[in-house]
Every structure is written in structure tokens, then in C-alpha cells.
Amino acid sequence: MSKIVINVIPAGSEKRTTLQWKRVQIKKSLDEICHSLTLELPVSQKGLLNAHDTIEVRFYNKYITSNDGNLRVTTVRIDEITDMTEAGQKYITVLGRSPARDIIDSSWSGRAESATLLNVAKAIAEKFDIVVQPLPRDVDYTETIPALEWNCESPWTKLLNAADNQGYVLTSNEAGNLYLTKSGRDAKCWNFILAEGMNIKSVETTESGAEQFHEYVIVSNSLEGRAVDSQCKNNRILTLNLTDFQLDQEKATRRAQIELYRRRKVTTKVTVSGWGLTDAQIKSFSDTKEKELFFNPNFLIPVYIPYAGLDAKMMISEVEYRADPHAFDCTVSLVNPEVYMGKEGTVYTTQKTKKPKREKEQSILEQVRDRQGITSIEVKKSIFEREAGTE
């Protein structure tokens, strides 16, 4: 049995107070550096928290063998506290974002000398006591970027452009610091999977063209990188000036392709019970230390939902976790990997799955395991007999 514990830590203090809560919603997205939190509390909790205090959400499960049986899900700073009355019921709504909000919202003038992308990110984040951690840990594979200058603004947009140019993602982590990692993190080793018959509540697919263009042009000094979207049959054109980053022809063309794939995206939202791995999956690990247990953006996971036309490895672009004291679920947004990885990601989209052996004798989970080549997970076959068509 899992449970959610929510703590408040006053600004300038390390003392934690556990809150009584009614509902919580957490969103993590590749398109937003910060996690966002919406928390509903009874009015009795109002005196326990103030704007800029820290909220910490933890997940407890008896099969977690590390960290005293719990993992942190997110850490945010409070942006707003609102007293609400609805249908005669009074409650408090709390809104918060990751500590990186302080970098995004602030404006100042400064300069970061030419260095690797990781070291420039560290220098900017250090001003706000935020640690930037590379994945894989303690290794810097990033390339050198030119010196960055900014005047009465936040350098954040320039930093994100520099990361995009190298195929990296900057995102908040559960502790409130930042991860710098390559786009596309294979989650196969932790047994993540979305498959028909596995607690799926709903599937919704949206094709968006609002930000799609026919031609994409990246300008950097005297160079131009171009990409043309044959699926957008009009005269819309998007031009981005990235002269500050001194891109070569290959990088300029790659960035144009990234913009094309990202703005062409088709998003499939899958709502499932829980926030990640099931109790049976967590229990299958002899040790949960250094294991990922929650669905997270940037994960590449096998997806097998035939009735929605899905049978491939896809990338998680966003996760929205929801809970009340009695139940919790989440909505996982999936896109083709090339949306964030560019042309390199098409290898996953076109990957052919293996034909499963003895398909009629296997459960849905076992079929997907063989089709996608993932590590075996012990399951009770009877749970999936109906979906697999076995007796």
C-alpha cells in the first residue's frame, strides 16, 4: 500500500511540518523547467505556511528498500495561497513551482565566460543556491559555448537555446535542483511500460498545428540552417536568430529539424492508476536504491496499445500526477522521440518489434515484454488472461 506525505518547510528554516491535505496535483514537463504544484488544504492548515516556503511531496511504499521506505516526488516554493469557498465548503489552494522559478523570474545584468554548457549552467544557477547535476553523474560531455551576456533580463532563455543546440534538456529534479541530460533517457532497465490491460483508464490523442510552420530557418552569423515540413502545406515560416551561439552548418540544420519535429507533434495522453511502477514491479527489485519508480518526462518507454494504434518506443513529454488521501493516478503524455531528439529519434519510431513466441499462451504483459525486449517482471498470469485471450 502506498501513501503520499506532504511537508512544509518555512523559508530560512530546515524544520519540516507534515500537512493535512485534501488533493494534490503535480505537473512535470519537458516544455517547462519547473515542476508545478496545486495543493488543496483544509483551512486549519493556513497558519502553517506562507509564500516562498518550501513544499515537499514524498511517496511511501513498503517495498521501497532505500530512504526509509520513501522517495521524494517534488520540491517547490510557494507562489500563491488562496482562501476558497465553494458550495459552502471552505479550503485553501496553494500554488508552487520548483526553486528554478527564481532564475526564470529574476532579471539582472551579467556575463558568463566561455565554458562547457554544464559549467555555464552551474555558474548561473549558483547565484540562487541551485545545484546543476549532469546525467550520467559526475561526467561532463557537453560542448563549449561562447560567452553569454545579458542585460536587465534573465539569462535563462539563452541557456535553454544553448542546451537545445547540443541536444540537452535542463529540467528540475525531485530535490529542487536541476538535471542536465541528453534528450531521451531509456527507461527500459527499470521495467517501465504502458500496455493494454495494465490499469489504463483512458487514451486521448491530439494532433496540433497551431505552432507548426512550413519552413524553419535558423540564422547564425552568415550561416542558415533550413528544414521544410511537407505535411504543413502553406506559406508559414519561422526564423530564429541564434547568432550569439556561433553554430556551424551541421548544428544549424539540426536545430531547424528539431523545431520542425517539435512543432509537428502528435500527443497521446494515457491516464493510468498509480504514479509509476506497480507494487509487484517495485517488489521485483532486490534493492530500489538508484532505481526510478515514477513516470518522468524524457523517459523512453515501450508502448503497446493496439486499439490506439500504438506499438513502439515513445518519449514521455509530460506527466501530471493527481491524488487524494484515498487514491491516486496520473496522465502520461507521449510523443514520438524525434520531437525532442530530432532526426536521431526516428530510429525509435521506425523500430520493428519482435514477433512474440507462443502469443496465445502469454499474458499481455508477457507479450509486450517479448515484443519490446524488456526485462522480465513476475506477474500473476490470471490478471491478464482475459486480455490475452487465454483460459
C-alpha positions as CSV (number, residue, x, y, z in Angstrom):
1,M,0.0,0.0,0.0
2,S,1.4,3.4,-1.0
3,K,0.7,6.8,0.6
4,I,1.6,10.4,-0.1
5,V,3.1,12.6,2.7
6,I,3.3,16.4,2.2
7,N,5.6,18.6,4.3
8,V,6.1,22.3,4.6
9,I,9.5,23.9,5.4
10,P,9.4,27.6,6.3
11,A,11.7,29.9,4.3
12,G,15.1,30.1,6.0
13,S,14.4,27.0,8.2
14,E,15.0,23.3,7.9
15,K,12.1,22.3,10.2
16,R,9.5,20.1,8.5
17,T,5.8,20.1,9.4
18,T,3.5,17.4,7.9
19,L,0.4,18.9,6.4
20,Q,-3.2,17.6,6.4
21,W,-4.3,17.8,2.7
22,K,-7.3,17.1,0.5
23,R,-6.0,17.0,-3.0
24,V,-2.7,17.4,-4.8
25,Q,-1.7,17.8,-8.4
26,I,1.9,17.9,-9.7
27,K,2.9,18.5,-13.3
28,K,6.4,17.8,-14.8
29,S,7.0,18.7,-18.4
30,L,9.9,18.9,-20.9
31,D,8.5,22.3,-22.0
32,E,8.7,23.8,-18.5
33,I,11.8,23.8,-16.5
34,C,9.9,23.9,-13.2
35,H,7.6,21.4,-11.7
36,S,4.2,22.9,-10.8
37,L,2.1,22.0,-7.8
38,T,-1.5,22.7,-6.9
39,L,-2.4,21.7,-3.4
40,E,-5.8,21.8,-1.6
41,L,-5.7,22.0,2.2
42,P,-8.3,22.3,4.9
43,V,-8.5,25.9,6.4
44,S,-7.0,24.5,9.7
45,Q,-3.6,24.4,7.9
46,K,-3.5,28.1,6.9
47,G,-1.2,29.2,9.8
48,L,1.4,26.6,8.9
49,L,2.6,28.1,5.6
50,N,3.5,31.3,3.8
51,A,4.5,32.5,0.4
52,H,8.1,31.4,-0.5
53,D,8.0,28.5,2.0
54,T,9.1,25.1,0.6
55,I,6.6,22.3,-0.1
56,E,8.0,18.7,-0.3
57,V,5.9,15.8,-1.6
58,R,7.0,12.2,-0.6
59,F,5.8,8.8,-1.7
60,Y,5.9,6.0,0.8
61,N,5.7,2.3,-0.1
62,K,6.6,-0.8,1.9
63,Y,8.6,-2.2,-1.0
64,I,11.0,0.7,-1.2
65,T,14.2,-0.5,0.4
66,S,16.1,2.8,0.5
67,N,15.5,6.2,2.1
68,D,13.4,4.8,5.0
69,G,10.8,3.4,2.5
70,N,10.0,6.7,0.8
71,L,11.0,8.8,-2.3
72,R,10.7,12.5,-2.9
73,V,8.4,13.3,-5.8
74,T,8.9,17.0,-6.0
75,T,10.1,20.1,-4.1
76,V,8.6,23.5,-4.8
77,R,8.4,27.0,-3.5
78,I,5.0,28.5,-2.7
79,D,3.9,31.2,-5.2
80,E,0.4,31.8,-4.0
81,I,-2.0,30.9,-1.2
82,T,-5.8,31.4,-1.8
83,D,-8.7,31.1,0.5
84,M,-11.6,29.4,-1.3
85,T,-15.3,28.9,-0.6
86,E,-17.2,26.6,-2.9
87,A,-20.7,25.0,-2.3
88,G,-20.5,26.0,1.3
89,Q,-17.1,24.3,1.8
90,K,-14.0,26.4,2.7
91,Y,-10.5,25.3,1.9
92,I,-7.1,26.7,0.9
93,T,-5.4,26.4,-2.5
94,V,-1.6,26.5,-2.7
95,L,0.3,27.0,-6.0
96,G,4.0,26.4,-6.2
97,R,6.9,25.9,-8.7
98,S,10.4,24.4,-8.4
99,P,13.2,26.6,-7.0
100,A,14.4,27.3,-10.5
101,R,11.5,29.8,-10.7
102,D,13.9,32.2,-9.0
103,I,16.3,32.1,-12.0
104,I,13.4,32.4,-14.6
105,D,11.6,35.2,-12.8
106,S,14.7,37.3,-11.9
107,S,16.2,40.0,-14.2
108,W,19.8,41.3,-13.8
109,S,22.8,42.0,-15.9
110,G,25.8,39.7,-16.1
111,R,28.2,37.7,-18.1
112,A,29.2,34.0,-18.1
113,E,32.6,33.4,-19.7
114,S,33.0,30.8,-22.4
115,A,33.0,27.3,-20.9
116,T,31.2,24.0,-21.3
117,L,27.4,24.1,-21.3
118,L,27.4,22.4,-17.9
119,N,29.8,24.8,-16.3
120,V,27.9,27.9,-17.6
121,A,24.7,26.4,-16.2
122,K,26.3,25.8,-12.9
123,A,27.7,29.4,-12.8
124,I,24.2,30.9,-13.4
125,A,22.4,28.6,-11.0
126,E,24.9,29.1,-8.2
127,K,23.7,32.6,-7.6
128,F,20.4,31.1,-6.4
129,D,21.9,28.2,-4.4
130,I,20.7,25.7,-7.1
131,V,22.9,22.7,-8.0
132,V,23.1,21.6,-11.6
133,Q,23.8,17.8,-11.8
134,P,24.7,16.1,-15.1
135,L,23.3,12.7,-16.1
136,P,25.2,10.4,-16.2
137,R,26.5,11.7,-12.9
138,D,29.9,13.5,-12.4
139,V,30.7,13.4,-16.2
140,D,30.7,16.4,-18.5
141,Y,30.1,15.5,-22.1
142,T,28.7,19.0,-23.0
143,E,30.5,21.2,-25.6
144,T,32.0,24.6,-25.0
145,I,29.7,27.6,-25.8
146,P,30.6,31.2,-26.4
147,A,30.4,33.7,-23.5
148,L,26.9,34.7,-22.6
149,E,25.9,38.3,-21.8
150,W,22.5,39.5,-20.6
151,N,21.3,43.0,-19.7
152,C,18.4,43.6,-17.3
153,E,16.9,40.2,-18.1
154,S,17.2,36.5,-17.1
155,P,19.9,34.5,-19.0
156,W,17.6,31.5,-18.9
157,T,16.3,31.7,-22.4
158,K,19.8,31.9,-23.8
159,L,20.9,29.0,-21.6
160,L,17.9,26.9,-22.9
161,N,18.8,27.7,-26.5
162,A,22.4,26.6,-25.9
163,A,21.1,23.3,-24.4
164,D,18.8,22.7,-27.4
165,N,21.6,23.3,-29.8
166,Q,23.6,20.5,-28.2
167,G,20.6,18.2,-27.8
168,Y,20.4,18.5,-24.0
169,V,17.5,19.1,-21.6
170,L,17.6,21.2,-18.5
171,T,14.9,20.2,-16.0
172,S,14.1,20.4,-12.3
173,N,14.6,17.3,-10.2
174,E,12.8,15.9,-7.2
175,A,15.0,17.7,-4.7
176,G,14.5,21.1,-6.3
177,N,17.9,21.3,-8.1
178,L,18.5,20.9,-11.9
179,Y,19.4,17.9,-14.1
180,L,21.3,18.5,-17.4
181,T,20.8,15.4,-19.5
182,K,20.7,14.3,-23.2
183,S,17.2,14.3,-24.8
184,G,15.9,10.7,-24.5
185,R,16.6,8.6,-21.4
186,D,16.0,4.9,-21.9
187,A,13.8,3.6,-19.0
188,K,13.8,0.0,-20.2
189,C,16.1,-1.1,-17.4
190,W,13.5,-0.1,-14.7
191,N,10.7,-2.1,-16.4
192,F,8.6,1.0,-17.4
193,I,5.9,0.1,-19.9
194,L,2.4,1.2,-21.0
195,A,0.4,-1.7,-22.3
196,E,-3.2,-2.7,-23.0
197,G,-4.6,-4.4,-19.9
198,M,-2.3,-2.6,-17.4
199,N,-4.6,-0.3,-15.4
200,I,-5.1,2.1,-18.4
201,K,-8.2,4.3,-17.7
202,S,-8.3,6.3,-20.9
203,V,-6.3,7.2,-24.1
204,E,-6.6,10.6,-25.8
205,T,-4.6,11.6,-29.0
206,T,-4.3,15.2,-30.2
207,E,-2.7,16.5,-33.4
208,S,-1.8,20.2,-33.0
209,G,-0.9,22.6,-35.8
210,A,-1.1,25.9,-34.0
211,E,2.6,26.3,-33.8
212,Q,3.5,24.3,-36.9
213,F,5.2,26.0,-39.9
214,H,6.1,25.0,-43.5
215,E,9.7,26.2,-43.3
216,Y,12.1,26.7,-40.4
217,V,15.2,28.9,-40.7
218,I,18.0,29.1,-38.1
219,V,20.3,32.1,-38.6
220,S,23.7,32.0,-37.0
221,N,26.2,34.6,-38.3
222,S,26.5,34.1,-42.1
223,L,25.0,30.5,-41.9
224,E,21.4,29.4,-42.3
225,G,20.0,26.0,-41.4
226,R,16.8,25.1,-43.1
227,A,14.1,22.4,-42.7
228,V,10.8,22.1,-44.7
229,D,7.8,20.4,-43.3
230,S,6.0,18.7,-46.3
231,Q,3.0,18.0,-44.0
232,C,2.3,21.7,-43.5
233,K,1.2,22.8,-46.9
234,N,1.1,26.6,-46.6
235,N,3.5,29.6,-46.6
236,R,4.1,29.8,-42.8
237,I,7.7,30.4,-41.9
238,L,9.6,30.6,-38.6
239,T,13.0,32.2,-38.4
240,L,15.2,32.1,-35.2
241,N,18.3,34.2,-34.8
242,L,20.9,32.3,-32.9
243,T,23.9,34.3,-33.9
244,D,25.1,34.5,-30.3
245,F,25.8,30.8,-30.3
246,Q,28.1,30.7,-33.4
247,L,26.6,27.5,-34.8
248,D,28.3,25.6,-37.6
249,Q,26.2,24.3,-40.6
250,E,25.5,20.9,-39.1
251,K,24.2,22.3,-35.8
252,A,22.1,25.0,-37.5
253,T,20.5,22.4,-39.7
254,R,19.9,20.0,-36.8
255,R,18.3,22.8,-34.8
256,A,15.9,23.6,-37.7
257,Q,15.0,19.9,-37.8
258,I,14.3,19.9,-34.1
259,E,12.0,22.8,-34.4
260,L,10.2,21.1,-37.3
261,Y,9.6,17.8,-35.3
262,R,8.7,19.6,-32.1
263,R,6.0,21.8,-33.7
264,R,4.5,19.0,-35.7
265,K,3.9,16.8,-32.7
266,V,1.0,14.4,-32.1
267,T,0.5,13.9,-28.4
268,T,-1.1,10.8,-26.9
269,K,-2.3,11.2,-23.2
270,V,-2.7,7.9,-21.3
271,T,-4.3,8.0,-17.9
272,V,-3.3,5.1,-15.6
273,S,-3.7,4.1,-11.9
274,G,-0.8,5.0,-9.7
275,W,2.2,7.2,-10.4
276,G,4.6,4.7,-11.9
277,L,5.7,1.2,-11.3
278,T,3.2,-1.1,-9.6
279,D,3.8,-2.7,-6.2
280,A,4.7,-6.0,-8.0
281,Q,7.2,-4.2,-10.1
282,I,8.8,-2.4,-7.2
283,K,8.9,-5.6,-5.2
284,S,10.8,-7.4,-8.1
285,F,13.8,-5.2,-7.4
286,S,16.1,-6.6,-4.7
287,D,17.2,-3.1,-3.9
288,T,15.4,0.1,-5.0
289,K,18.5,2.4,-4.5
290,E,19.2,4.4,-7.7
291,K,16.1,3.0,-9.3
292,E,13.4,5.2,-11.0
293,L,9.9,4.3,-9.7
294,F,7.8,7.2,-11.2
295,F,6.9,8.1,-14.8
296,N,9.0,11.1,-15.7
297,P,9.5,13.4,-18.7
298,N,12.3,12.4,-21.0
299,F,11.9,8.7,-20.4
300,L,11.8,6.4,-23.5
301,I,9.4,3.6,-22.8
302,P,7.8,0.7,-24.7
303,V,4.1,1.4,-25.5
304,Y,1.7,-1.3,-26.7
305,I,-1.9,-0.1,-27.0
306,P,-3.2,-1.7,-30.3
307,Y,-6.7,-0.1,-30.1
308,A,-5.0,3.3,-30.1
309,G,-2.6,2.3,-32.9
310,L,0.5,2.4,-30.6
311,D,3.2,-0.2,-30.8
312,A,6.6,1.5,-30.4
313,K,9.1,3.1,-28.1
314,M,7.8,6.6,-27.2
315,M,9.0,9.6,-25.2
316,I,7.3,10.9,-22.2
317,S,6.9,14.7,-22.7
318,E,4.8,15.4,-19.6
319,V,3.4,13.7,-16.5
320,E,0.5,15.0,-14.4
321,Y,0.2,13.2,-11.0
322,R,-3.0,13.5,-9.0
323,A,-4.0,12.2,-5.6
324,D,-6.4,12.5,-2.7
325,P,-5.9,10.6,0.6
326,H,-7.7,7.5,-0.8
327,A,-6.5,7.1,-4.4
328,F,-4.0,8.4,-6.9
329,D,-3.5,8.3,-10.7
330,C,-1.5,10.1,-13.4
331,T,-1.7,11.2,-17.0
332,V,1.3,10.4,-19.1
333,S,1.8,12.5,-22.3
334,L,3.6,10.6,-25.1
335,V,5.2,11.8,-28.3
336,N,7.5,10.3,-30.9
337,P,11.1,10.6,-29.8
338,E,12.1,12.8,-32.7
339,V,10.0,15.6,-31.3
340,Y,12.8,16.3,-28.8
341,M,15.7,14.3,-30.2
342,G,15.4,15.4,-33.8
343,K,16.4,13.0,-36.6
344,E,18.3,10.8,-34.1
345,G,15.0,9.9,-32.5
346,T,13.4,8.5,-35.7
347,V,15.3,5.2,-35.1
348,Y,12.9,4.5,-32.2
349,T,9.8,5.4,-34.2
350,T,10.7,3.1,-37.1
351,Q,11.9,0.2,-34.8
352,K,10.2,-3.0,-35.6
353,T,9.1,-5.1,-32.6
354,K,9.9,-8.8,-32.3
355,K,7.1,-11.2,-33.0
356,P,6.2,-12.8,-29.7
357,K,6.6,-16.5,-29.2
358,R,3.6,-18.6,-28.2
359,E,1.5,-15.5,-28.2
360,K,-1.8,-17.3,-27.4
361,E,-0.3,-18.7,-24.2
362,Q,1.1,-15.4,-22.9
363,S,-0.4,-12.6,-20.9
364,I,-0.5,-9.1,-22.3
365,L,2.5,-8.1,-20.1
366,E,4.5,-11.1,-21.3
367,Q,3.7,-10.4,-24.9
368,V,4.8,-6.8,-24.6
369,R,7.9,-7.9,-22.7
370,D,9.0,-10.1,-25.7
371,R,7.9,-7.6,-28.3
372,Q,9.9,-4.7,-26.8
373,G,12.7,-6.8,-25.3
374,I,12.3,-5.6,-21.8
375,T,13.4,-7.3,-18.6
376,S,11.0,-9.9,-17.2
377,I,8.7,-9.0,-14.4
378,E,6.9,-11.6,-12.3
379,V,3.2,-11.2,-12.6
380,K,0.2,-13.3,-11.9
381,K,-0.9,-14.6,-15.3
382,S,-4.5,-14.7,-14.3
383,I,-4.7,-10.9,-14.1
384,F,-4.1,-10.7,-17.8
385,E,-5.8,-13.9,-19.1
386,R,-8.8,-12.1,-20.3
387,E,-6.8,-9.5,-22.3
388,A,-4.5,-12.2,-23.7
389,G,-7.4,-14.5,-24.7
390,T,-6.1,-17.4,-22.6
391,E,-8.1,-19.7,-20.4
